[in-house]
Amino acid sequence: MIDNLIEKAKECSADKRTEVVSHVTDLFVRRSGQNQPKEINLYNGLLEGMVDSVDVDTRQSMSEKLCKVDQTSSILAKTLAADELQIAQSMLENSKSLTQKDLMELAKTKGQGHLLALSKRKHIDPDLTKLLLERGHTEVRQSVAMNLGAEITKEDFERVVKDMPKQLGDRLRHLRKSNEELIKDLFNDDEASTGEPLVPKPMRTPVEQWLYGIKMGKVSVNNVVSQMAMAKNLHGVMVVLSQLADLDEKYVHNLMIRFDATGIATLCRAVGLGAMEYSSVSKARAKHLKFPESTANKWLTNYHALDANDAERLLALMRIKLRAVDKPGTAKEDAA
């Protein structure tokens, strides 16, 4: 059926083909997360078969729209990622549909522009990092070093950073060190550095309903978190953050009751929480931890300086580390 549809579409004019591809792409994106397996196969099959028959602008639009749709097939993602740079860039930087094998092959065969785009992915594993450093020119190598989601050895990091301006190099060293400490904190159960555990509070609207509303676009995460924080319902905030950040509740709970704010600030920034809403969370945390309100104000000042891209990349790295820890038979200390 798919082959038949593709052949009929290819027999149409260029404008009609563009219209068909654009319509299918938009439908795929709009129904992302709701598609049934048959629909996913149909969308991917049609687009795989027609991607080579549409113009550059249409392929670029496909790449920009589909790069964040996890149901995009690896075949389609790789086709777009291997295209000319203006088309490939979005896929190379953002797509989760590209397999590790795809990423390595692209890094081995494509030019510096493609390598630079790969260097900006939220997470870069050690093998891909090594390859980018080997093949990449200065701009690519420095981009890797500046990417907090890139798993890079200390030796390679220092080798790249030594050629950067001293102020930038010192900042990157500080960020790397802070992030290593933050990831270790995820596994730290030291009661001396944490407050009282969070207790669930009764809610007129269940957390699950709020989360469904966020997913469907009927309510914003800012509105939900703000209401919960004002009600001093930190447990509810914790559940929402864990779902949006795709982290187990036990880890988010650990960060929420720590005496420092680095971890929870990173999660809040990564999921797009606004400064006013984070301020409400900080005030609720300060009260729970028996800190003065001035501490919450200090946390807010630091939040303004936290870069959203850095936070997203660190969150991606957290997920990788935690998934390694949660695998059966994997020792916590080995992953940390």
FIMARVO-692752 format. One record per residue (C-alpha): residue in three letters; x, y, z; chain. Coordinates in steps of 0.25 Angstrom, whole numbers, plus 2048, in hexadecimal, padded with zeros to 3 digits. Layout:
residuo = ALA	x = X	y = Y	z = Z	cadena = A
...
***
This chain:
residuo = MET	x = 800	y = 800	z = 800	cadena = A
residuo = ILE	x = 80B	y = 80A	z = 804	cadena = A
residuo = ASP	x = 813	y = 807	z = 7F7	cadena = A
residuo = ASN	x = 806	y = 809	z = 7EF	cadena = A
residuo = LEU	x = 804	y = 817	z = 7F6	cadena = A
residuo = ILE	x = 812	y = 81B	z = 7F4	cadena = A
residuo = GLU	x = 811	y = 817	z = 7E5	cadena = A
residuo = LYS	x = 805	y = 81F	z = 7E3	cadena = A
residuo = ALA	x = 80A	y = 82B	z = 7EA	cadena = A
residuo = LYS	x = 817	y = 82B	z = 7E2	cadena = A
residuo = GLU	x = 80F	y = 82C	z = 7D5	cadena = A
residuo = CYS	x = 809	y = 839	z = 7DA	cadena = A
residuo = SER	x = 80F	y = 847	z = 7D8	cadena = A
residuo = ALA	x = 81A	y = 84C	z = 7E0	cadena = A
residuo = ASP	x = 811	y = 855	z = 7E8	cadena = A
residuo = LYS	x = 807	y = 84A	z = 7EA	cadena = A
residuo = ARG	x = 812	y = 841	z = 7F0	cadena = A
residuo = THR	x = 817	y = 84C	z = 7F9	cadena = A
residuo = GLU	x = 809	y = 84E	z = 7FE	cadena = A
residuo = VAL	x = 807	y = 83F	z = 801	cadena = A
residuo = VAL	x = 814	y = 83E	z = 808	cadena = A
residuo = SER	x = 812	y = 84B	z = 810	cadena = A
residuo = HIS	x = 804	y = 846	z = 814	cadena = A
residuo = VAL	x = 809	y = 838	z = 818	cadena = A
residuo = THR	x = 814	y = 83E	z = 820	cadena = A
residuo = ASP	x = 80B	y = 848	z = 827	cadena = A
residuo = LEU	x = 801	y = 83D	z = 82B	cadena = A
residuo = PHE	x = 80D	y = 834	z = 830	cadena = A
residuo = VAL	x = 811	y = 83F	z = 839	cadena = A
residuo = ARG	x = 804	y = 843	z = 83E	cadena = A
residuo = ARG	x = 800	y = 835	z = 842	cadena = A
residuo = SER	x = 80E	y = 832	z = 848	cadena = A
residuo = GLY	x = 80C	y = 82A	z = 854	cadena = A
residuo = GLN	x = 7FE	y = 826	z = 850	cadena = A
residuo = ASN	x = 801	y = 81E	z = 843	cadena = A
residuo = GLN	x = 7FE	y = 80F	z = 843	cadena = A
residuo = PRO	x = 809	y = 806	z = 83D	cadena = A
residuo = LYS	x = 802	y = 805	z = 82F	cadena = A
residuo = GLU	x = 801	y = 814	z = 82E	cadena = A
residuo = ILE	x = 810	y = 815	z = 832	cadena = A
residuo = ASN	x = 814	y = 80B	z = 827	cadena = A
residuo = LEU	x = 80B	y = 812	z = 81D	cadena = A
residuo = TYR	x = 810	y = 820	z = 820	cadena = A
residuo = ASN	x = 81F	y = 81B	z = 820	cadena = A
residuo = GLY	x = 81D	y = 813	z = 813	cadena = A
residuo = LEU	x = 817	y = 81E	z = 80B	cadena = A
residuo = LEU	x = 821	y = 828	z = 810	cadena = A
residuo = GLU	x = 82D	y = 81F	z = 80D	cadena = A
residuo = GLY	x = 828	y = 81C	z = 7FF	cadena = A
residuo = MET	x = 826	y = 82A	z = 7FC	cadena = A
residuo = VAL	x = 831	y = 832	z = 803	cadena = A
residuo = ASP	x = 83A	y = 831	z = 7F7	cadena = A
residuo = SER	x = 82F	y = 837	z = 7ED	cadena = A
residuo = VAL	x = 82D	y = 844	z = 7F4	cadena = A
residuo = ASP	x = 835	y = 851	z = 7F4	cadena = A
residuo = VAL	x = 83F	y = 856	z = 7FE	cadena = A
residuo = ASP	x = 836	y = 85F	z = 805	cadena = A
residuo = THR	x = 82C	y = 854	z = 808	cadena = A
residuo = ARG	x = 837	y = 84A	z = 80D	cadena = A
residuo = GLN	x = 83C	y = 855	z = 816	cadena = A
residuo = SER	x = 82E	y = 857	z = 81B	cadena = A
residuo = MET	x = 82C	y = 848	z = 81D	cadena = A
residuo = SER	x = 839	y = 848	z = 825	cadena = A
residuo = GLU	x = 836	y = 853	z = 82E	cadena = A
residuo = LYS	x = 828	y = 84D	z = 831	cadena = A
residuo = LEU	x = 82C	y = 83F	z = 833	cadena = A
residuo = CYS	x = 839	y = 840	z = 83A	cadena = A
residuo = LYS	x = 831	y = 840	z = 847	cadena = A
residuo = VAL	x = 827	y = 835	z = 844	cadena = A
residuo = ASP	x = 82D	y = 829	z = 84A	cadena = A
residuo = GLN	x = 824	y = 820	z = 841	cadena = A
residuo = THR	x = 82B	y = 824	z = 835	cadena = A
residuo = SER	x = 832	y = 818	z = 82F	cadena = A
residuo = SER	x = 841	y = 817	z = 830	cadena = A
residuo = ILE	x = 841	y = 816	z = 820	cadena = A
residuo = LEU	x = 83A	y = 823	z = 81E	cadena = A
residuo = ALA	x = 842	y = 82A	z = 829	cadena = A
residuo = LYS	x = 84F	y = 825	z = 823	cadena = A
residuo = THR	x = 84B	y = 829	z = 815	cadena = A
residuo = LEU	x = 848	y = 837	z = 819	cadena = A
residuo = ALA	x = 855	y = 838	z = 822	cadena = A
residuo = ALA	x = 85E	y = 834	z = 817	cadena = A
residuo = ASP	x = 858	y = 83E	z = 80E	cadena = A
residuo = GLU	x = 85E	y = 84C	z = 80B	cadena = A
residuo = LEU	x = 861	y = 854	z = 818	cadena = A
residuo = GLN	x = 855	y = 85D	z = 818	cadena = A
residuo = ILE	x = 84C	y = 851	z = 818	cadena = A
residuo = ALA	x = 854	y = 848	z = 821	cadena = A
residuo = GLN	x = 857	y = 851	z = 82C	cadena = A
residuo = SER	x = 84A	y = 850	z = 834	cadena = A
residuo = MET	x = 84B	y = 841	z = 833	cadena = A
residuo = LEU	x = 859	y = 840	z = 837	cadena = A
residuo = GLU	x = 857	y = 849	z = 843	cadena = A
residuo = ASN	x = 84A	y = 844	z = 848	cadena = A
residuo = SER	x = 845	y = 836	z = 843	cadena = A
residuo = LYS	x = 844	y = 82B	z = 84C	cadena = A
residuo = SER	x = 841	y = 822	z = 841	cadena = A
residuo = LEU	x = 84F	y = 821	z = 83C	cadena = A
residuo = THR	x = 856	y = 815	z = 841	cadena = A
residuo = GLN	x = 864	y = 815	z = 847	cadena = A
residuo = LYS	x = 868	y = 80D	z = 83A	cadena = A
residuo = ASP	x = 862	y = 819	z = 832	cadena = A
residuo = LEU	x = 869	y = 823	z = 83A	cadena = A
residuo = MET	x = 876	y = 81D	z = 839	cadena = A
residuo = GLU	x = 875	y = 81B	z = 82A	cadena = A
residuo = LEU	x = 871	y = 829	z = 828	cadena = A
residuo = ALA	x = 87D	y = 82E	z = 830	cadena = A
residuo = LYS	x = 886	y = 825	z = 828	cadena = A
residuo = THR	x = 881	y = 82A	z = 81A	cadena = A
residuo = LYS	x = 87C	y = 838	z = 81B	cadena = A
residuo = GLY	x = 882	y = 846	z = 81B	cadena = A
residuo = GLN	x = 885	y = 850	z = 826	cadena = A
residuo = GLY	x = 877	y = 856	z = 825	cadena = A
residuo = HIS	x = 871	y = 849	z = 828	cadena = A
residuo = LEU	x = 87B	y = 846	z = 833	cadena = A
residuo = LEU	x = 878	y = 853	z = 83A	cadena = A
residuo = ALA	x = 869	y = 850	z = 83A	cadena = A
residuo = LEU	x = 86C	y = 843	z = 840	cadena = A
residuo = SER	x = 875	y = 849	z = 84B	cadena = A
residuo = LYS	x = 868	y = 851	z = 850	cadena = A
residuo = ARG	x = 860	y = 845	z = 853	cadena = A
residuo = LYS	x = 85A	y = 844	z = 861	cadena = A
residuo = HIS	x = 862	y = 837	z = 864	cadena = A
residuo = ILE	x = 86F	y = 832	z = 85D	cadena = A
residuo = ASP	x = 874	y = 825	z = 861	cadena = A
residuo = PRO	x = 883	y = 823	z = 863	cadena = A
residuo = ASP	x = 885	y = 81C	z = 856	cadena = A
residuo = LEU	x = 87F	y = 827	z = 84E	cadena = A
residuo = THR	x = 886	y = 831	z = 856	cadena = A
residuo = LYS	x = 893	y = 82B	z = 853	cadena = A
residuo = LEU	x = 890	y = 82B	z = 844	cadena = A
residuo = LEU	x = 88B	y = 839	z = 843	cadena = A
residuo = LEU	x = 898	y = 83D	z = 84A	cadena = A
residuo = GLU	x = 8A1	y = 835	z = 840	cadena = A
residuo = ARG	x = 89A	y = 83A	z = 834	cadena = A
residuo = GLY	x = 895	y = 848	z = 838	cadena = A
residuo = HIS	x = 89C	y = 855	z = 836	cadena = A
residuo = THR	x = 89E	y = 85F	z = 841	cadena = A
residuo = GLU	x = 88F	y = 864	z = 841	cadena = A
residuo = VAL	x = 88A	y = 856	z = 842	cadena = A
residuo = ARG	x = 894	y = 852	z = 84D	cadena = A
residuo = GLN	x = 891	y = 85E	z = 855	cadena = A
residuo = SER	x = 882	y = 85C	z = 853	cadena = A
residuo = VAL	x = 883	y = 84E	z = 859	cadena = A
residuo = ALA	x = 88B	y = 853	z = 865	cadena = A
residuo = MET	x = 880	y = 85E	z = 867	cadena = A
residuo = ASN	x = 875	y = 853	z = 867	cadena = A
residuo = LEU	x = 872	y = 84F	z = 875	cadena = A
residuo = GLY	x = 86B	y = 842	z = 86F	cadena = A
residuo = ALA	x = 878	y = 83D	z = 868	cadena = A
residuo = GLU	x = 87F	y = 832	z = 870	cadena = A
residuo = ILE	x = 88D	y = 836	z = 86E	cadena = A
residuo = THR	x = 899	y = 831	z = 875	cadena = A
residuo = LYS	x = 8A1	y = 83C	z = 87E	cadena = A
residuo = GLU	x = 8AD	y = 83A	z = 876	cadena = A
residuo = ASP	x = 8A5	y = 83E	z = 869	cadena = A
residuo = PHE	x = 89E	y = 849	z = 86F	cadena = A
residuo = GLU	x = 8AA	y = 84F	z = 874	cadena = A
residuo = ARG	x = 8B1	y = 84E	z = 867	cadena = A
residuo = VAL	x = 8A6	y = 856	z = 860	cadena = A
residuo = VAL	x = 8A3	y = 860	z = 86B	cadena = A
residuo = LYS	x = 8B2	y = 864	z = 86C	cadena = A
residuo = ASP	x = 8B1	y = 86B	z = 85E	cadena = A
residuo = MET	x = 8A4	y = 873	z = 863	cadena = A
residuo = PRO	x = 8A4	y = 881	z = 86A	cadena = A
residuo = LYS	x = 8A8	y = 87F	z = 878	cadena = A
residuo = GLN	x = 89B	y = 884	z = 87E	cadena = A
residuo = LEU	x = 892	y = 87B	z = 875	cadena = A
residuo = GLY	x = 89B	y = 86F	z = 878	cadena = A
residuo = ASP	x = 89A	y = 872	z = 887	cadena = A
residuo = ARG	x = 88B	y = 873	z = 886	cadena = A
residuo = LEU	x = 88A	y = 866	z = 87F	cadena = A
residuo = ARG	x = 893	y = 85F	z = 889	cadena = A
residuo = HIS	x = 88A	y = 864	z = 894	cadena = A
residuo = LEU	x = 87D	y = 860	z = 88D	cadena = A
residuo = ARG	x = 883	y = 852	z = 88A	cadena = A
residuo = LYS	x = 887	y = 850	z = 899	cadena = A
residuo = SER	x = 879	y = 855	z = 89E	cadena = A
residuo = ASN	x = 872	y = 84B	z = 895	cadena = A
residuo = GLU	x = 87A	y = 840	z = 899	cadena = A
residuo = GLU	x = 877	y = 843	z = 8A7	cadena = A
residuo = LEU	x = 868	y = 844	z = 8A4	cadena = A
residuo = ILE	x = 868	y = 837	z = 89D	cadena = A
residuo = LYS	x = 86E	y = 831	z = 8AA	cadena = A
residuo = ASP	x = 864	y = 838	z = 8B2	cadena = A
residuo = LEU	x = 859	y = 830	z = 8AB	cadena = A
residuo = PHE	x = 85E	y = 823	z = 8B2	cadena = A
residuo = ASN	x = 862	y = 82A	z = 8C0	cadena = A
residuo = ASP	x = 859	y = 826	z = 8CB	cadena = A
residuo = ASP	x = 861	y = 82D	z = 8D5	cadena = A
residuo = GLU	x = 856	y = 832	z = 8E0	cadena = A
residuo = ALA	x = 860	y = 83E	z = 8E4	cadena = A
residuo = SER	x = 85E	y = 845	z = 8D7	cadena = A
residuo = THR	x = 84F	y = 843	z = 8D5	cadena = A
residuo = GLY	x = 842	y = 847	z = 8DD	cadena = A
residuo = GLU	x = 836	y = 840	z = 8E1	cadena = A
residuo = PRO	x = 82F	y = 837	z = 8D6	cadena = A
residuo = LEU	x = 823	y = 83C	z = 8CE	cadena = A
residuo = VAL	x = 816	y = 838	z = 8D2	cadena = A
residuo = PRO	x = 80A	y = 837	z = 8C8	cadena = A
residuo = LYS	x = 7FF	y = 841	z = 8CA	cadena = A
residuo = PRO	x = 7F0	y = 840	z = 8C7	cadena = A
residuo = MET	x = 7ED	y = 847	z = 8B9	cadena = A
residuo = ARG	x = 7DF	y = 84A	z = 8B3	cadena = A
residuo = THR	x = 7E6	y = 847	z = 8A5	cadena = A
residuo = PRO	x = 7EE	y = 83B	z = 8A5	cadena = A
residuo = VAL	x = 7FC	y = 83C	z = 8A0	cadena = A
residuo = GLU	x = 7F9	y = 832	z = 895	cadena = A
residuo = GLN	x = 7EE	y = 83C	z = 890	cadena = A
residuo = TRP	x = 7F8	y = 848	z = 890	cadena = A
residuo = LEU	x = 802	y = 840	z = 888	cadena = A
residuo = TYR	x = 7F8	y = 83C	z = 87E	cadena = A
residuo = GLY	x = 7F4	y = 84A	z = 87C	cadena = A
residuo = ILE	x = 802	y = 84E	z = 87A	cadena = A
residuo = LYS	x = 804	y = 843	z = 870	cadena = A
residuo = MET	x = 7F8	y = 847	z = 868	cadena = A
residuo = GLY	x = 7FC	y = 856	z = 868	cadena = A
residuo = LYS	x = 7EF	y = 85A	z = 871	cadena = A
residuo = VAL	x = 7F8	y = 85F	z = 87C	cadena = A
residuo = SER	x = 806	y = 864	z = 87E	cadena = A
residuo = VAL	x = 811	y = 85E	z = 886	cadena = A
residuo = ASN	x = 813	y = 86C	z = 88C	cadena = A
residuo = ASN	x = 805	y = 86D	z = 891	cadena = A
residuo = VAL	x = 804	y = 85F	z = 897	cadena = A
residuo = VAL	x = 811	y = 861	z = 89E	cadena = A
residuo = SER	x = 80E	y = 86F	z = 8A3	cadena = A
residuo = GLN	x = 801	y = 86A	z = 8A9	cadena = A
residuo = MET	x = 807	y = 85E	z = 8B0	cadena = A
residuo = ALA	x = 813	y = 866	z = 8B5	cadena = A
residuo = MET	x = 80A	y = 871	z = 8BB	cadena = A
residuo = ALA	x = 802	y = 866	z = 8C2	cadena = A
residuo = LYS	x = 80F	y = 861	z = 8C8	cadena = A
residuo = ASN	x = 80D	y = 854	z = 8C0	cadena = A
residuo = LEU	x = 81C	y = 850	z = 8BD	cadena = A
residuo = HIS	x = 818	y = 842	z = 8BC	cadena = A
residuo = GLY	x = 80F	y = 845	z = 8B0	cadena = A
residuo = VAL	x = 81A	y = 84E	z = 8AA	cadena = A
residuo = MET	x = 823	y = 843	z = 8AB	cadena = A
residuo = VAL	x = 81A	y = 839	z = 8A4	cadena = A
residuo = VAL	x = 818	y = 843	z = 899	cadena = A
residuo = LEU	x = 827	y = 846	z = 897	cadena = A
residuo = SER	x = 82A	y = 837	z = 897	cadena = A
residuo = GLN	x = 820	y = 834	z = 88C	cadena = A
residuo = LEU	x = 824	y = 840	z = 883	cadena = A
residuo = ALA	x = 833	y = 83D	z = 885	cadena = A
residuo = ASP	x = 831	y = 82E	z = 883	cadena = A
residuo = LEU	x = 838	y = 82B	z = 890	cadena = A
residuo = ASP	x = 834	y = 821	z = 89B	cadena = A
residuo = GLU	x = 82D	y = 828	z = 8A7	cadena = A
residuo = LYS	x = 837	y = 823	z = 8B1	cadena = A
residuo = TYR	x = 842	y = 82B	z = 8AA	cadena = A
residuo = VAL	x = 83A	y = 838	z = 8A9	cadena = A
residuo = HIS	x = 835	y = 837	z = 8B7	cadena = A
residuo = ASN	x = 844	y = 836	z = 8BC	cadena = A
residuo = LEU	x = 847	y = 843	z = 8B4	cadena = A
residuo = MET	x = 83B	y = 84A	z = 8B9	cadena = A
residuo = ILE	x = 83F	y = 848	z = 8C8	cadena = A
residuo = ARG	x = 84D	y = 84B	z = 8C7	cadena = A
residuo = PHE	x = 853	y = 857	z = 8CD	cadena = A
residuo = ASP	x = 859	y = 85D	z = 8C0	cadena = A
residuo = ALA	x = 850	y = 861	z = 8B4	cadena = A
residuo = THR	x = 859	y = 85D	z = 8A8	cadena = A
residuo = GLY	x = 852	y = 850	z = 8A5	cadena = A
residuo = ILE	x = 844	y = 854	z = 8A6	cadena = A
residuo = ALA	x = 847	y = 861	z = 89F	cadena = A
residuo = THR	x = 84D	y = 859	z = 893	cadena = A
residuo = LEU	x = 840	y = 851	z = 892	cadena = A
residuo = CYS	x = 837	y = 85D	z = 893	cadena = A
residuo = ARG	x = 83F	y = 865	z = 888	cadena = A
residuo = ALA	x = 840	y = 858	z = 87F	cadena = A
residuo = VAL	x = 831	y = 856	z = 87F	cadena = A
residuo = GLY	x = 82E	y = 865	z = 87C	cadena = A
residuo = LEU	x = 82A	y = 86A	z = 88A	cadena = A
residuo = GLY	x = 829	y = 879	z = 88A	cadena = A
residuo = ALA	x = 831	y = 882	z = 894	cadena = A
residuo = MET	x = 824	y = 886	z = 89C	cadena = A
residuo = GLU	x = 820	y = 878	z = 89D	cadena = A
residuo = TYR	x = 82D	y = 873	z = 8A2	cadena = A
residuo = SER	x = 82D	y = 87E	z = 8AC	cadena = A
residuo = SER	x = 820	y = 878	z = 8B2	cadena = A
residuo = VAL	x = 827	y = 86A	z = 8B2	cadena = A
residuo = SER	x = 833	y = 870	z = 8B9	cadena = A
residuo = LYS	x = 82B	y = 877	z = 8C4	cadena = A
residuo = ALA	x = 823	y = 86A	z = 8C6	cadena = A
residuo = ARG	x = 831	y = 862	z = 8C7	cadena = A
residuo = ALA	x = 837	y = 86D	z = 8D0	cadena = A
residuo = LYS	x = 82B	y = 86B	z = 8DA	cadena = A
residuo = HIS	x = 82C	y = 85C	z = 8D9	cadena = A
residuo = LEU	x = 83B	y = 85C	z = 8DC	cadena = A
residuo = LYS	x = 839	y = 867	z = 8E7	cadena = A
residuo = PHE	x = 842	y = 871	z = 8E0	cadena = A
residuo = PRO	x = 83F	y = 880	z = 8E0	cadena = A
residuo = GLU	x = 838	y = 886	z = 8D3	cadena = A
residuo = SER	x = 845	y = 88D	z = 8D0	cadena = A
residuo = THR	x = 84A	y = 87F	z = 8CC	cadena = A
residuo = ALA	x = 83F	y = 87E	z = 8C2	cadena = A
residuo = ASN	x = 843	y = 88C	z = 8BC	cadena = A
residuo = LYS	x = 851	y = 887	z = 8BA	cadena = A
residuo = TRP	x = 84C	y = 87A	z = 8B3	cadena = A
residuo = LEU	x = 844	y = 883	z = 8AA	cadena = A
residuo = THR	x = 850	y = 88C	z = 8A6	cadena = A
residuo = ASN	x = 858	y = 87F	z = 8A3	cadena = A
residuo = TYR	x = 84C	y = 87A	z = 89A	cadena = A
residuo = HIS	x = 84D	y = 887	z = 892	cadena = A
residuo = ALA	x = 85B	y = 883	z = 88E	cadena = A
residuo = LEU	x = 858	y = 875	z = 88B	cadena = A
residuo = ASP	x = 858	y = 872	z = 87C	cadena = A
residuo = ALA	x = 84D	y = 86A	z = 876	cadena = A
residuo = ASN	x = 855	y = 863	z = 86C	cadena = A
residuo = ASP	x = 85F	y = 85F	z = 877	cadena = A
residuo = ALA	x = 854	y = 85A	z = 880	cadena = A
residuo = GLU	x = 84E	y = 852	z = 875	cadena = A
residuo = ARG	x = 85B	y = 84B	z = 871	cadena = A
residuo = LEU	x = 85E	y = 848	z = 880	cadena = A
residuo = LEU	x = 850	y = 842	z = 882	cadena = A
residuo = ALA	x = 853	y = 839	z = 875	cadena = A
residuo = LEU	x = 860	y = 835	z = 87C	cadena = A
residuo = MET	x = 859	y = 832	z = 889	cadena = A
residuo = ARG	x = 84F	y = 829	z = 882	cadena = A
residuo = ILE	x = 85A	y = 821	z = 87B	cadena = A
residuo = LYS	x = 862	y = 81F	z = 889	cadena = A
residuo = LEU	x = 855	y = 81B	z = 890	cadena = A
residuo = ARG	x = 851	y = 811	z = 886	cadena = A
residuo = ALA	x = 85E	y = 80B	z = 887	cadena = A
residuo = VAL	x = 85C	y = 80A	z = 896	cadena = A
residuo = ASP	x = 84E	y = 804	z = 895	cadena = A
residuo = LYS	x = 852	y = 7F9	z = 88C	cadena = A
residuo = PRO	x = 852	y = 7EB	z = 893	cadena = A
residuo = GLY	x = 85F	y = 7E7	z = 899	cadena = A
residuo = THR	x = 866	y = 7F5	z = 897	cadena = A
residuo = ALA	x = 86C	y = 7FA	z = 8A3	cadena = A
residuo = LYS	x = 869	y = 808	z = 8A8	cadena = A
residuo = GLU	x = 877	y = 80C	z = 8AB	cadena = A
residuo = ASP	x = 87B	y = 807	z = 89D	cadena = A
residuo = ALA	x = 871	y = 811	z = 896	cadena = A
residuo = ALA	x = 874	y = 81C	z = 89F	cadena = A
***
